[in-house]
Amino acid sequence: MKNEIDQRLVLDAYEKIHRHGEAKQGRHELDGIQAYTDHDGYTVFLEGHNVKMTLEFHNKYRLDYDSEREFDTFIRKLKQISKDYETPGLERK
């Protein structure tokens, strides 16, 4: 299955999960999504709702999921996190 992913959305959600989520054994979790990186920080991993996403350097990505419904739920959750949590320095007025 081929999906077009907005990498800005993924990185924004990753940053907000890292900033606002609960730290657990080198990972951060927020609203059912876990986020972490590899040892050098060039690869970002997001997991939740039975979806595993790997975003690599140069915006290459891999997805692992069983159904479109799981994928849609995962993307909706990333969009919700991106919308619902503030980015430092860009707080809403």
Secondary structure, 3 states (H helix, E strand, C coil): CCCCCCHHHHHHHHHHHHHHCEEECCEEEECCEEEEECCCCCCEEEEECCEEEEECHHHCEEEECCCHHHHHHHHHHHHHHHHHCCCCCCCCC
